Amino acid sequence: MTAKEYLEQVRHKQAEIGNLKRDKEAVKDMLYSLGGGGEGERVQSSRNNDKFGTLFSRIDEMERKIDDKIIDLMQFRMKVSEQINALDNVSYITILNCRYIHFQSWEKIARSAFDEERNVRSVQKLNGLALQEFEKKYAVMLAELTLEAI
């Protein structure tokens, strides 16, 4: 696994949580659509009331899964942040934190992350050097993660 792939896991975990939240909202919408008719609407007497229990159960299960994923994200994000902060070069620490922990665009990093404004290309080049340094420092861990993925 490369340093970039490892660091991008923070964004992937966060995106997964967002997707799960949207899925949960879709199930809630289904529940509300089954639940109620307005005035003047007839309700069929042979309605399956277990649908509500099933949907409530599914929503509860999804909420627990989301909570677990949030805890996992927080722990992983803290670990990655500590690893980044253990690098020796302050510029590398700054750029990796801005990009992979706070998900800032190259433009925003170039404008605000350093004492003087930089161009996007120089920030991207610095990011490449920072990734190489991260990869060098954590080579054993990244190799082990690669083997686990196989």
Phi and psi in radians as a Rosetta constraint file:
Dihedral C 1 N 2 CA 2 C 2 CIRCULARHARMONIC -1.453 0.35
Dihedral N 2 CA 2 C 2 N 3 CIRCULARHARMONIC 2.874 0.35
Dihedral C 2 N 3 CA 3 C 3 CIRCULARHARMONIC -1.058 0.35
Dihedral N 3 CA 3 C 3 N 4 CIRCULARHARMONIC -0.739 0.35
Dihedral C 3 N 4 CA 4 C 4 CIRCULARHARMONIC -1.084 0.35
Dihedral N 4 CA 4 C 4 N 5 CIRCULARHARMONIC -0.785 0.35
Dihedral C 4 N 5 CA 5 C 5 CIRCULARHARMONIC -1.057 0.35
Dihedral N 5 CA 5 C 5 N 6 CIRCULARHARMONIC -0.726 0.35
Dihedral C 5 N 6 CA 6 C 6 CIRCULARHARMONIC -1.106 0.35
Dihedral N 6 CA 6 C 6 N 7 CIRCULARHARMONIC -0.867 0.35
Dihedral C 6 N 7 CA 7 C 7 CIRCULARHARMONIC -1.170 0.35
Dihedral N 7 CA 7 C 7 N 8 CIRCULARHARMONIC -0.574 0.35
Dihedral C 7 N 8 CA 8 C 8 CIRCULARHARMONIC -1.230 0.35
Dihedral N 8 CA 8 C 8 N 9 CIRCULARHARMONIC -0.195 0.35
Dihedral C 8 N 9 CA 9 C 9 CIRCULARHARMONIC -1.076 0.35
Dihedral N 9 CA 9 C 9 N 10 CIRCULARHARMONIC -0.492 0.35
Dihedral C 9 N 10 CA 10 C 10 CIRCULARHARMONIC -1.059 0.35
Dihedral N 10 CA 10 C 10 N 11 CIRCULARHARMONIC -0.851 0.35
Dihedral C 10 N 11 CA 11 C 11 CIRCULARHARMONIC -1.116 0.35
Dihedral N 11 CA 11 C 11 N 12 CIRCULARHARMONIC -0.708 0.35
Dihedral C 11 N 12 CA 12 C 12 CIRCULARHARMONIC -1.108 0.35
Dihedral N 12 CA 12 C 12 N 13 CIRCULARHARMONIC -0.733 0.35
Dihedral C 12 N 13 CA 13 C 13 CIRCULARHARMONIC -1.129 0.35
Dihedral N 13 CA 13 C 13 N 14 CIRCULARHARMONIC -0.711 0.35
Dihedral C 13 N 14 CA 14 C 14 CIRCULARHARMONIC -1.152 0.35
Dihedral N 14 CA 14 C 14 N 15 CIRCULARHARMONIC -0.706 0.35
Dihedral C 14 N 15 CA 15 C 15 CIRCULARHARMONIC -1.125 0.35
Dihedral N 15 CA 15 C 15 N 16 CIRCULARHARMONIC -0.678 0.35
Dihedral C 15 N 16 CA 16 C 16 CIRCULARHARMONIC -1.068 0.35
Dihedral N 16 CA 16 C 16 N 17 CIRCULARHARMONIC -0.714 0.35
Dihedral C 16 N 17 CA 17 C 17 CIRCULARHARMONIC -1.110 0.35
Dihedral N 17 CA 17 C 17 N 18 CIRCULARHARMONIC -0.765 0.35
Dihedral C 17 N 18 CA 18 C 18 CIRCULARHARMONIC -1.044 0.35
Dihedral N 18 CA 18 C 18 N 19 CIRCULARHARMONIC -0.725 0.35
Dihedral C 18 N 19 CA 19 C 19 CIRCULARHARMONIC -1.123 0.35
Dihedral N 19 CA 19 C 19 N 20 CIRCULARHARMONIC -0.748 0.35
Dihedral C 19 N 20 CA 20 C 20 CIRCULARHARMONIC -1.105 0.35
Dihedral N 20 CA 20 C 20 N 21 CIRCULARHARMONIC -0.677 0.35
Dihedral C 20 N 21 CA 21 C 21 CIRCULARHARMONIC -1.116 0.35
Dihedral N 21 CA 21 C 21 N 22 CIRCULARHARMONIC -0.729 0.35
Dihedral C 21 N 22 CA 22 C 22 CIRCULARHARMONIC -1.135 0.35
Dihedral N 22 CA 22 C 22 N 23 CIRCULARHARMONIC -0.692 0.35
Dihedral C 22 N 23 CA 23 C 23 CIRCULARHARMONIC -1.092 0.35
Dihedral N 23 CA 23 C 23 N 24 CIRCULARHARMONIC -0.731 0.35
Dihedral C 23 N 24 CA 24 C 24 CIRCULARHARMONIC -1.083 0.35
Dihedral N 24 CA 24 C 24 N 25 CIRCULARHARMONIC -0.740 0.35
Dihedral C 24 N 25 CA 25 C 25 CIRCULARHARMONIC -1.106 0.35
Dihedral N 25 CA 25 C 25 N 26 CIRCULARHARMONIC -0.616 0.35
Dihedral C 25 N 26 CA 26 C 26 CIRCULARHARMONIC -1.145 0.35
Dihedral N 26 CA 26 C 26 N 27 CIRCULARHARMONIC -0.698 0.35
Dihedral C 26 N 27 CA 27 C 27 CIRCULARHARMONIC -1.161 0.35
Dihedral N 27 CA 27 C 27 N 28 CIRCULARHARMONIC -0.697 0.35
Dihedral C 27 N 28 CA 28 C 28 CIRCULARHARMONIC -1.065 0.35
Dihedral N 28 CA 28 C 28 N 29 CIRCULARHARMONIC -0.727 0.35
Dihedral C 28 N 29 CA 29 C 29 CIRCULARHARMONIC -1.063 0.35
Dihedral N 29 CA 29 C 29 N 30 CIRCULARHARMONIC -0.689 0.35
Dihedral C 29 N 30 CA 30 C 30 CIRCULARHARMONIC -1.084 0.35
Dihedral N 30 CA 30 C 30 N 31 CIRCULARHARMONIC -0.726 0.35
Dihedral C 30 N 31 CA 31 C 31 CIRCULARHARMONIC -1.064 0.35
Dihedral N 31 CA 31 C 31 N 32 CIRCULARHARMONIC -0.816 0.35
Dihedral C 31 N 32 CA 32 C 32 CIRCULARHARMONIC -1.154 0.35
Dihedral N 32 CA 32 C 32 N 33 CIRCULARHARMONIC -0.620 0.35
Dihedral C 32 N 33 CA 33 C 33 CIRCULARHARMONIC -1.217 0.35
Dihedral N 33 CA 33 C 33 N 34 CIRCULARHARMONIC -0.520 0.35
Dihedral C 33 N 34 CA 34 C 34 CIRCULARHARMONIC -1.357 0.35
Dihedral N 34 CA 34 C 34 N 35 CIRCULARHARMONIC -0.491 0.35
Dihedral C 34 N 35 CA 35 C 35 CIRCULARHARMONIC -1.299 0.35
Dihedral N 35 CA 35 C 35 N 36 CIRCULARHARMONIC -0.641 0.35
Dihedral C 35 N 36 CA 36 C 36 CIRCULARHARMONIC -2.497 0.35
Dihedral N 36 CA 36 C 36 N 37 CIRCULARHARMONIC 2.451 0.35
Dihedral C 36 N 37 CA 37 C 37 CIRCULARHARMONIC -1.804 0.35
Dihedral N 37 CA 37 C 37 N 38 CIRCULARHARMONIC 2.743 0.35
Dihedral C 37 N 38 CA 38 C 38 CIRCULARHARMONIC -1.448 0.35
Dihedral N 38 CA 38 C 38 N 39 CIRCULARHARMONIC -3.040 0.35
Dihedral C 38 N 39 CA 39 C 39 CIRCULARHARMONIC -1.092 0.35
Dihedral N 39 CA 39 C 39 N 40 CIRCULARHARMONIC 2.479 0.35
Dihedral C 39 N 40 CA 40 C 40 CIRCULARHARMONIC 1.485 0.35
Dihedral N 40 CA 40 C 40 N 41 CIRCULARHARMONIC -0.128 0.35
Dihedral C 40 N 41 CA 41 C 41 CIRCULARHARMONIC -1.532 0.35
Dihedral N 41 CA 41 C 41 N 42 CIRCULARHARMONIC 2.496 0.35
Dihedral C 41 N 42 CA 42 C 42 CIRCULARHARMONIC -1.647 0.35
Dihedral N 42 CA 42 C 42 N 43 CIRCULARHARMONIC 2.490 0.35
Dihedral C 42 N 43 CA 43 C 43 CIRCULARHARMONIC -1.894 0.35
Dihedral N 43 CA 43 C 43 N 44 CIRCULARHARMONIC 2.266 0.35
Dihedral C 43 N 44 CA 44 C 44 CIRCULARHARMONIC -1.174 0.35
Dihedral N 44 CA 44 C 44 N 45 CIRCULARHARMONIC 2.389 0.35
Dihedral C 44 N 45 CA 45 C 45 CIRCULARHARMONIC -1.336 0.35
Dihedral N 45 CA 45 C 45 N 46 CIRCULARHARMONIC -0.327 0.35
Dihedral C 45 N 46 CA 46 C 46 CIRCULARHARMONIC -1.613 0.35
Dihedral N 46 CA 46 C 46 N 47 CIRCULARHARMONIC 0.371 0.35
Dihedral C 46 N 47 CA 47 C 47 CIRCULARHARMONIC -1.096 0.35
Dihedral N 47 CA 47 C 47 N 48 CIRCULARHARMONIC 2.491 0.35
Dihedral C 47 N 48 CA 48 C 48 CIRCULARHARMONIC -1.566 0.35
Dihedral N 48 CA 48 C 48 N 49 CIRCULARHARMONIC 1.735 0.35
Dihedral C 48 N 49 CA 49 C 49 CIRCULARHARMONIC -1.222 0.35
Dihedral N 49 CA 49 C 49 N 50 CIRCULARHARMONIC -0.244 0.35
Dihedral C 49 N 50 CA 50 C 50 CIRCULARHARMONIC -1.207 0.35
Dihedral N 50 CA 50 C 50 N 51 CIRCULARHARMONIC -0.334 0.35
Dihedral C 50 N 51 CA 51 C 51 CIRCULARHARMONIC -1.003 0.35
Dihedral N 51 CA 51 C 51 N 52 CIRCULARHARMONIC -0.690 0.35
Dihedral C 51 N 52 CA 52 C 52 CIRCULARHARMONIC -1.125 0.35
Dihedral N 52 CA 52 C 52 N 53 CIRCULARHARMONIC -0.794 0.35
Dihedral C 52 N 53 CA 53 C 53 CIRCULARHARMONIC -1.074 0.35
Dihedral N 53 CA 53 C 53 N 54 CIRCULARHARMONIC -0.713 0.35
Dihedral C 53 N 54 CA 54 C 54 CIRCULARHARMONIC -1.119 0.35
Dihedral N 54 CA 54 C 54 N 55 CIRCULARHARMONIC -0.778 0.35
Dihedral C 54 N 55 CA 55 C 55 CIRCULARHARMONIC -1.187 0.35
Dihedral N 55 CA 55 C 55 N 56 CIRCULARHARMONIC -0.728 0.35
Dihedral C 55 N 56 CA 56 C 56 CIRCULARHARMONIC -1.055 0.35
Dihedral N 56 CA 56 C 56 N 57 CIRCULARHARMONIC -0.722 0.35
Dihedral C 56 N 57 CA 57 C 57 CIRCULARHARMONIC -1.107 0.35
Dihedral N 57 CA 57 C 57 N 58 CIRCULARHARMONIC -0.744 0.35
Dihedral C 57 N 58 CA 58 C 58 CIRCULARHARMONIC -1.118 0.35
Dihedral N 58 CA 58 C 58 N 59 CIRCULARHARMONIC -0.727 0.35
Dihedral C 58 N 59 CA 59 C 59 CIRCULARHARMONIC -1.102 0.35
Dihedral N 59 CA 59 C 59 N 60 CIRCULARHARMONIC -0.760 0.35
Dihedral C 59 N 60 CA 60 C 60 CIRCULARHARMONIC -1.092 0.35
Dihedral N 60 CA 60 C 60 N 61 CIRCULARHARMONIC -0.752 0.35
Dihedral C 60 N 61 CA 61 C 61 CIRCULARHARMONIC -1.081 0.35
Dihedral N 61 CA 61 C 61 N 62 CIRCULARHARMONIC -0.734 0.35
Dihedral C 61 N 62 CA 62 C 62 CIRCULARHARMONIC -1.159 0.35
Dihedral N 62 CA 62 C 62 N 63 CIRCULARHARMONIC -0.701 0.35
Dihedral C 62 N 63 CA 63 C 63 CIRCULARHARMONIC -1.110 0.35
Dihedral N 63 CA 63 C 63 N 64 CIRCULARHARMONIC -0.700 0.35
Dihedral C 63 N 64 CA 64 C 64 CIRCULARHARMONIC -1.139 0.35
Dihedral N 64 CA 64 C 64 N 65 CIRCULARHARMONIC -0.699 0.35
Dihedral C 64 N 65 CA 65 C 65 CIRCULARHARMONIC -1.126 0.35
Dihedral N 65 CA 65 C 65 N 66 CIRCULARHARMONIC -0.730 0.35
Dihedral C 65 N 66 CA 66 C 66 CIRCULARHARMONIC -1.082 0.35
Dihedral N 66 CA 66 C 66 N 67 CIRCULARHARMONIC -0.797 0.35
Dihedral C 66 N 67 CA 67 C 67 CIRCULARHARMONIC -1.025 0.35
Dihedral N 67 CA 67 C 67 N 68 CIRCULARHARMONIC -0.759 0.35
Dihedral C 67 N 68 CA 68 C 68 CIRCULARHARMONIC -1.099 0.35
Dihedral N 68 CA 68 C 68 N 69 CIRCULARHARMONIC -0.723 0.35
Dihedral C 68 N 69 CA 69 C 69 CIRCULARHARMONIC -1.165 0.35
Dihedral N 69 CA 69 C 69 N 70 CIRCULARHARMONIC -0.633 0.35
Dihedral C 69 N 70 CA 70 C 70 CIRCULARHARMONIC -1.141 0.35
Dihedral N 70 CA 70 C 70 N 71 CIRCULARHARMONIC -0.751 0.35
Dihedral C 70 N 71 CA 71 C 71 CIRCULARHARMONIC -1.092 0.35
Dihedral N 71 CA 71 C 71 N 72 CIRCULARHARMONIC -0.774 0.35
Dihedral C 71 N 72 CA 72 C 72 CIRCULARHARMONIC -1.037 0.35
Dihedral N 72 CA 72 C 72 N 73 CIRCULARHARMONIC -0.780 0.35
Dihedral C 72 N 73 CA 73 C 73 CIRCULARHARMONIC -1.073 0.35
Dihedral N 73 CA 73 C 73 N 74 CIRCULARHARMONIC -0.810 0.35
Dihedral C 73 N 74 CA 74 C 74 CIRCULARHARMONIC -1.056 0.35
Dihedral N 74 CA 74 C 74 N 75 CIRCULARHARMONIC -0.775 0.35
Dihedral C 74 N 75 CA 75 C 75 CIRCULARHARMONIC -1.141 0.35
Dihedral N 75 CA 75 C 75 N 76 CIRCULARHARMONIC -0.771 0.35
Dihedral C 75 N 76 CA 76 C 76 CIRCULARHARMONIC -1.151 0.35
Dihedral N 76 CA 76 C 76 N 77 CIRCULARHARMONIC -0.745 0.35
Dihedral C 76 N 77 CA 77 C 77 CIRCULARHARMONIC -1.067 0.35
Dihedral N 77 CA 77 C 77 N 78 CIRCULARHARMONIC -0.723 0.35
Dihedral C 77 N 78 CA 78 C 78 CIRCULARHARMONIC -1.127 0.35
Dihedral N 78 CA 78 C 78 N 79 CIRCULARHARMONIC -0.731 0.35
Dihedral C 78 N 79 CA 79 C 79 CIRCULARHARMONIC -1.078 0.35
Dihedral N 79 CA 79 C 79 N 80 CIRCULARHARMONIC -0.840 0.35
Dihedral C 79 N 80 CA 80 C 80 CIRCULARHARMONIC -1.105 0.35
Dihedral N 80 CA 80 C 80 N 81 CIRCULARHARMONIC -0.730 0.35
Dihedral C 80 N 81 CA 81 C 81 CIRCULARHARMONIC -1.078 0.35
Dihedral N 81 CA 81 C 81 N 82 CIRCULARHARMONIC -0.740 0.35
Dihedral C 81 N 82 CA 82 C 82 CIRCULARHARMONIC -1.106 0.35
Dihedral N 82 CA 82 C 82 N 83 CIRCULARHARMONIC -0.701 0.35
Dihedral C 82 N 83 CA 83 C 83 CIRCULARHARMONIC -1.132 0.35
Dihedral N 83 CA 83 C 83 N 84 CIRCULARHARMONIC -0.755 0.35
Dihedral C 83 N 84 CA 84 C 84 CIRCULARHARMONIC -1.087 0.35
Dihedral N 84 CA 84 C 84 N 85 CIRCULARHARMONIC -0.800 0.35
Dihedral C 84 N 85 CA 85 C 85 CIRCULARHARMONIC -1.174 0.35
Dihedral N 85 CA 85 C 85 N 86 CIRCULARHARMONIC -0.239 0.35
Dihedral C 85 N 86 CA 86 C 86 CIRCULARHARMONIC -1.463 0.35
Dihedral N 86 CA 86 C 86 N 87 CIRCULARHARMONIC -0.117 0.35
Dihedral C 86 N 87 CA 87 C 87 CIRCULARHARMONIC -1.194 0.35
Dihedral N 87 CA 87 C 87 N 88 CIRCULARHARMONIC 2.758 0.35
Dihedral C 87 N 88 CA 88 C 88 CIRCULARHARMONIC -1.485 0.35
Dihedral N 88 CA 88 C 88 N 89 CIRCULARHARMONIC -0.500 0.35
Dihedral C 88 N 89 CA 89 C 89 CIRCULARHARMONIC -1.609 0.35
Dihedral N 89 CA 89 C 89 N 90 CIRCULARHARMONIC 2.097 0.35
Dihedral C 89 N 90 CA 90 C 90 CIRCULARHARMONIC -1.088 0.35
Dihedral N 90 CA 90 C 90 N 91 CIRCULARHARMONIC -0.660 0.35
Dihedral C 90 N 91 CA 91 C 91 CIRCULARHARMONIC -1.114 0.35
Dihedral N 91 CA 91 C 91 N 92 CIRCULARHARMONIC -0.677 0.35
Dihedral C 91 N 92 CA 92 C 92 CIRCULARHARMONIC -1.130 0.35
Dihedral N 92 CA 92 C 92 N 93 CIRCULARHARMONIC -0.756 0.35
Dihedral C 92 N 93 CA 93 C 93 CIRCULARHARMONIC -1.045 0.35
Dihedral N 93 CA 93 C 93 N 94 CIRCULARHARMONIC -0.810 0.35
Dihedral C 93 N 94 CA 94 C 94 CIRCULARHARMONIC -1.051 0.35
Dihedral N 94 CA 94 C 94 N 95 CIRCULARHARMONIC -0.886 0.35
Dihedral C 94 N 95 CA 95 C 95 CIRCULARHARMONIC -1.191 0.35
Dihedral N 95 CA 95 C 95 N 96 CIRCULARHARMONIC -0.711 0.35
Dihedral C 95 N 96 CA 96 C 96 CIRCULARHARMONIC -1.164 0.35
Dihedral N 96 CA 96 C 96 N 97 CIRCULARHARMONIC -0.690 0.35
Dihedral C 96 N 97 CA 97 C 97 CIRCULARHARMONIC -1.122 0.35
Dihedral N 97 CA 97 C 97 N 98 CIRCULARHARMONIC -0.806 0.35
Dihedral C 97 N 98 CA 98 C 98 CIRCULARHARMONIC -1.057 0.35
Dihedral N 98 CA 98 C 98 N 99 CIRCULARHARMONIC -0.761 0.35
Dihedral C 98 N 99 CA 99 C 99 CIRCULARHARMONIC -1.412 0.35
Dihedral N 99 CA 99 C 99 N 100 CIRCULARHARMONIC -0.813 0.35
Dihedral C 99 N 100 CA 100 C 100 CIRCULARHARMONIC -1.789 0.35
Dihedral N 100 CA 100 C 100 N 101 CIRCULARHARMONIC -0.258 0.35
Dihedral C 100 N 101 CA 101 C 101 CIRCULARHARMONIC -1.817 0.35
Dihedral N 101 CA 101 C 101 N 102 CIRCULARHARMONIC -0.695 0.35
Dihedral C 101 N 102 CA 102 C 102 CIRCULARHARMONIC -1.848 0.35
Dihedral N 102 CA 102 C 102 N 103 CIRCULARHARMONIC -0.034 0.35
Dihedral C 102 N 103 CA 103 C 103 CIRCULARHARMONIC 1.003 0.35
Dihedral N 103 CA 103 C 103 N 104 CIRCULARHARMONIC 0.665 0.35
Dihedral C 103 N 104 CA 104 C 104 CIRCULARHARMONIC -1.379 0.35
Dihedral N 104 CA 104 C 104 N 105 CIRCULARHARMONIC 2.604 0.35
Dihedral C 104 N 105 CA 105 C 105 CIRCULARHARMONIC -1.274 0.35
Dihedral N 105 CA 105 C 105 N 106 CIRCULARHARMONIC 2.814 0.35
Dihedral C 105 N 106 CA 106 C 106 CIRCULARHARMONIC -1.039 0.35
Dihedral N 106 CA 106 C 106 N 107 CIRCULARHARMONIC -0.684 0.35
Dihedral C 106 N 107 CA 107 C 107 CIRCULARHARMONIC -1.097 0.35
Dihedral N 107 CA 107 C 107 N 108 CIRCULARHARMONIC -0.783 0.35
Dihedral C 107 N 108 CA 108 C 108 CIRCULARHARMONIC -1.150 0.35
Dihedral N 108 CA 108 C 108 N 109 CIRCULARHARMONIC -0.715 0.35
Dihedral C 108 N 109 CA 109 C 109 CIRCULARHARMONIC -1.079 0.35
Dihedral N 109 CA 109 C 109 N 110 CIRCULARHARMONIC -0.770 0.35
Dihedral C 109 N 110 CA 110 C 110 CIRCULARHARMONIC -1.082 0.35
Dihedral N 110 CA 110 C 110 N 111 CIRCULARHARMONIC -0.652 0.35
Dihedral C 110 N 111 CA 111 C 111 CIRCULARHARMONIC -1.334 0.35
Dihedral N 111 CA 111 C 111 N 112 CIRCULARHARMONIC -0.700 0.35
Dihedral C 111 N 112 CA 112 C 112 CIRCULARHARMONIC -2.197 0.35
Dihedral N 112 CA 112 C 112 N 113 CIRCULARHARMONIC -0.193 0.35
Dihedral C 112 N 113 CA 113 C 113 CIRCULARHARMONIC -1.435 0.35
Dihedral N 113 CA 113 C 113 N 114 CIRCULARHARMONIC -0.320 0.35
Dihedral C 113 N 114 CA 114 C 114 CIRCULARHARMONIC -2.106 0.35
Dihedral N 114 CA 114 C 114 N 115 CIRCULARHARMONIC 2.872 0.35
Dihedral C 114 N 115 CA 115 C 115 CIRCULARHARMONIC -1.031 0.35
Dihedral N 115 CA 115 C 115 N 116 CIRCULARHARMONIC -0.729 0.35
Dihedral C 115 N 116 CA 116 C 116 CIRCULARHARMONIC -1.970 0.35
Dihedral N 116 CA 116 C 116 N 117 CIRCULARHARMONIC 2.636 0.35
Dihedral C 116 N 117 CA 117 C 117 CIRCULARHARMONIC -1.182 0.35
Dihedral N 117 CA 117 C 117 N 118 CIRCULARHARMONIC 2.435 0.35
Dihedral C 117 N 118 CA 118 C 118 CIRCULARHARMONIC -2.107 0.35
Dihedral N 118 CA 118 C 118 N 119 CIRCULARHARMONIC 2.857 0.35
Dihedral C 118 N 119 CA 119 C 119 CIRCULARHARMONIC -1.527 0.35
Dihedral N 119 CA 119 C 119 N 120 CIRCULARHARMONIC 2.793 0.35
Dihedral C 119 N 120 CA 120 C 120 CIRCULARHARMONIC -1.031 0.35
Dihedral N 120 CA 120 C 120 N 121 CIRCULARHARMONIC -0.733 0.35
Dihedral C 120 N 121 CA 121 C 121 CIRCULARHARMONIC -1.070 0.35
Dihedral N 121 CA 121 C 121 N 122 CIRCULARHARMONIC -0.724 0.35
Dihedral C 121 N 122 CA 122 C 122 CIRCULARHARMONIC -1.188 0.35
Dihedral N 122 CA 122 C 122 N 123 CIRCULARHARMONIC -0.586 0.35
Dihedral C 122 N 123 CA 123 C 123 CIRCULARHARMONIC -1.187 0.35
Dihedral N 123 CA 123 C 123 N 124 CIRCULARHARMONIC -0.711 0.35
Dihedral C 123 N 124 CA 124 C 124 CIRCULARHARMONIC -1.152 0.35
Dihedral N 124 CA 124 C 124 N 125 CIRCULARHARMONIC -0.661 0.35
Dihedral C 124 N 125 CA 125 C 125 CIRCULARHARMONIC -1.137 0.35
Dihedral N 125 CA 125 C 125 N 126 CIRCULARHARMONIC -0.755 0.35
Dihedral C 125 N 126 CA 126 C 126 CIRCULARHARMONIC -1.090 0.35
Dihedral N 126 CA 126 C 126 N 127 CIRCULARHARMONIC -0.658 0.35
Dihedral C 126 N 127 CA 127 C 127 CIRCULARHARMONIC -1.068 0.35
Dihedral N 127 CA 127 C 127 N 128 CIRCULARHARMONIC -0.748 0.35
Dihedral C 127 N 128 CA 128 C 128 CIRCULARHARMONIC -1.052 0.35
Dihedral N 128 CA 128 C 128 N 129 CIRCULARHARMONIC -0.744 0.35
Dihedral C 128 N 129 CA 129 C 129 CIRCULARHARMONIC -1.146 0.35
Dihedral N 129 CA 129 C 129 N 130 CIRCULARHARMONIC -0.691 0.35
Dihedral C 129 N 130 CA 130 C 130 CIRCULARHARMONIC -1.129 0.35
Dihedral N 130 CA 130 C 130 N 131 CIRCULARHARMONIC -0.712 0.35
Dihedral C 130 N 131 CA 131 C 131 CIRCULARHARMONIC -1.112 0.35
Dihedral N 131 CA 131 C 131 N 132 CIRCULARHARMONIC -0.695 0.35
Dihedral C 131 N 132 CA 132 C 132 CIRCULARHARMONIC -1.087 0.35
Dihedral N 132 CA 132 C 132 N 133 CIRCULARHARMONIC -0.735 0.35
Dihedral C 132 N 133 CA 133 C 133 CIRCULARHARMONIC -1.136 0.35
Dihedral N 133 CA 133 C 133 N 134 CIRCULARHARMONIC -0.751 0.35
Dihedral C 133 N 134 CA 134 C 134 CIRCULARHARMONIC -1.069 0.35
Dihedral N 134 CA 134 C 134 N 135 CIRCULARHARMONIC -0.773 0.35
Dihedral C 134 N 135 CA 135 C 135 CIRCULARHARMONIC -1.096 0.35
Dihedral N 135 CA 135 C 135 N 136 CIRCULARHARMONIC -0.687 0.35
Dihedral C 135 N 136 CA 136 C 136 CIRCULARHARMONIC -1.143 0.35
Dihedral N 136 CA 136 C 136 N 137 CIRCULARHARMONIC -0.806 0.35
Dihedral C 136 N 137 CA 137 C 137 CIRCULARHARMONIC -1.172 0.35
Dihedral N 137 CA 137 C 137 N 138 CIRCULARHARMONIC -0.630 0.35
Dihedral C 137 N 138 CA 138 C 138 CIRCULARHARMONIC -1.992 0.35
Dihedral N 138 CA 138 C 138 N 139 CIRCULARHARMONIC 0.552 0.35
Dihedral C 138 N 139 CA 139 C 139 CIRCULARHARMONIC -1.012 0.35
Dihedral N 139 CA 139 C 139 N 140 CIRCULARHARMONIC -0.751 0.35
Dihedral C 139 N 140 CA 140 C 140 CIRCULARHARMONIC -1.123 0.35
Dihedral N 140 CA 140 C 140 N 141 CIRCULARHARMONIC -0.827 0.35
Dihedral C 140 N 141 CA 141 C 141 CIRCULARHARMONIC -1.065 0.35
Dihedral N 141 CA 141 C 141 N 142 CIRCULARHARMONIC -0.786 0.35
Dihedral C 141 N 142 CA 142 C 142 CIRCULARHARMONIC -1.128 0.35
Dihedral N 142 CA 142 C 142 N 143 CIRCULARHARMONIC -0.657 0.35
Dihedral C 142 N 143 CA 143 C 143 CIRCULARHARMONIC -1.134 0.35
Dihedral N 143 CA 143 C 143 N 144 CIRCULARHARMONIC -0.738 0.35
Dihedral C 143 N 144 CA 144 C 144 CIRCULARHARMONIC -1.104 0.35
Dihedral N 144 CA 144 C 144 N 145 CIRCULARHARMONIC -0.718 0.35
Dihedral C 144 N 145 CA 145 C 145 CIRCULARHARMONIC -1.120 0.35
Dihedral N 145 CA 145 C 145 N 146 CIRCULARHARMONIC -0.613 0.35
Dihedral C 145 N 146 CA 146 C 146 CIRCULARHARMONIC -1.119 0.35
Dihedral N 146 CA 146 C 146 N 147 CIRCULARHARMONIC -0.770 0.35
Dihedral C 146 N 147 CA 147 C 147 CIRCULARHARMONIC -1.131 0.35
Dihedral N 147 CA 147 C 147 N 148 CIRCULARHARMONIC -0.668 0.35
Dihedral C 147 N 148 CA 148 C 148 CIRCULARHARMONIC -1.110 0.35
Dihedral N 148 CA 148 C 148 N 149 CIRCULARHARMONIC -0.595 0.35
Dihedral C 148 N 149 CA 149 C 149 CIRCULARHARMONIC -1.277 0.35
Dihedral N 149 CA 149 C 149 N 150 CIRCULARHARMONIC -0.326 0.35
